[in-house]
Amino acid sequence: MNNPESVKLEVYTIALKPVVGYENNSFEDLIANIPGVILENNLFTEFYQLFINHIDLGYTEVRSKAFTLSTNVDDYNHDPANEIIWGVLKGGPKGSGKSKSLLINREDEEDLGGNVINDKYFFYLYFPLNSKFGYLFFQIYGGESIRKEFIQHIRDLFKIGGKYNKPEPSAILPNSIRDEFKNNSKVVGLSYLTNTLASAITNDAEFSNLCREYNIEISIKPKGESNISPQRINLLNRVISTLTFNNLPLSRATSRKVSLQNLTSKKTSTFELDTNDVMPRIYLHGKVPIDVNGTPNFESLKLFCDNLLRELVEGEYTRISRL
């Protein structure tokens, strides 16, 4: 069972990457160069069939995880007019975890010499034929996911020898989600992680023999009912980074994090502070129906993605570091 409040959606651009000297650069050209595509047919439908058939053959194994297409044919489809593909995958880490399924055959899972967690994941792809940029929406849960493995699968599929290298994915965030998040949360803490040699902490040789180096996390939390908005993180970080620990400023910390609390749900989330800006996750709880097992309603999620896509096509998004 997954925690319904942990269900998230991640969004990426997929940028084609032609080899040096190759003049064409579009999904139409790339698909036309995929072996097996019948050029006289609708190219997008041809690609959809190849894409679906490839992940429907059985479990795709990538490192310690495996995934395949849902055996329910109602769980996936495409819209050639709007150049969209969507569907449901099942899979997860192999060999351990909750709700394991034996991998025996295609319908009851294919034999991989072990077990696999069969969580369900929703994906949504937009590949306009006349463009070199597309979008991937991928739904995940709070723990491990198959997102990286699925993206690797797409990158491999879009590599055409002598014409296209593997495309470059880039994580983005719709501005409407960003603004909703920033206008409805407050800073409840910052933390700075430092690497410190034992000899810098004490001259006690016995202590140093226990461990030569330590990670020391310094936590700073506003007291009382202070309501510091995420827009003030820049100021907070600038001031706190000048403080010193062991004669070194916290700006030298190996990592910096900020914890934000949603003012409505009271849920607290922690983010890496790579810059002076913080980008939220797209939590689906409250946006689409989620059942008691933590699985979203995929029909509703598809409609949610349709609406986000309109915003993204208009260029209303911000790039983030997430992949």
Secondary structure, 3 states (H helix, E strand, C coil): CCCHHHCEEEEEEEEEEECCCCCCCCHHHHHHCCCCCCCCCCHHHHHHHHHHHHHHCCCEEECCEEEEECCCHHHCEEECCCCEEEEEEEEEEECCCCCEEECECCCCCECCCCEEECEEEEEEEECCCCCCEEEEEEEECCCCCCHHHHHHHHHHHCCECCCEEEEEEEEEEEHHHHHHHHCCEEEEEEEEEEEEEHHHHCCCHHHHHHCCEEEEEEEECCCCCCCECHHHHHHHHHHHCCCEECCEEHHHCCEEEEEEEECCCCCEEEEECCCCCCCCCEECECCECECCCCCECHHHHHHHHHHHHHHHHCCCEEECCCC
